[in-house]
């Protein structure tokens, strides 16, 4: 796949629309998912993904081959979403609106599906409370496994700024998670193992 991607990128830089279409098909899901996590709205995420690919196509000749294409593409998506968030000043959306369409695991039990969706909803609601640049840094770090250097390059930040933003975001998310836990402490259900692990990871 890596060799195919490299060839598609090379051809797309020369203006091959078909090669770029292959890149769109390869990255449409990760780009959409990033936009959704940034914006919290399916229609806005779809529009942002389309704009991301349009901007990438228009600027293919500016792409630096020394940089992973995925990193470059996702950085375009992140910057666009940050701009949109700042312009529109998205209000916090309700948990019910934060259900991201995803394919379930093969034949999961009902309780597993419900637990997973509740878990995802809570995390997305917490993401919505973050500054848009902090949100992008968290998404890159935890969902896309970007290194500090890749986040620096993608968000045009210094290394110290990235570390500071991630630390601040983790602390804010851990505090919000604790408040959320406190609000549901009266319920008989205990946190799932996945919830516990995520809470520990955010607090670290």
Buried (B, 14 or more C-beta within 10 A) or exposed (E): EEEEBEEBBEBBBEEBEEBBBBBBEBBBEBBBBBBBBBBBBBEBBBBBBBBBBEBBBEEBEEBEEEEEBBBBBBBBBBBBBBEBBEEEEBEEBEEEEBEBEEEEEEEEEEEEEEBBBBBBBBBBBBBBBBBBBBBBBBBBBBEBEBEBEBBBBBBEBEEEBBBBBBEBBBEBBBBBBEEBEEEEEEEEEEBBEEBEEBBEEBEE
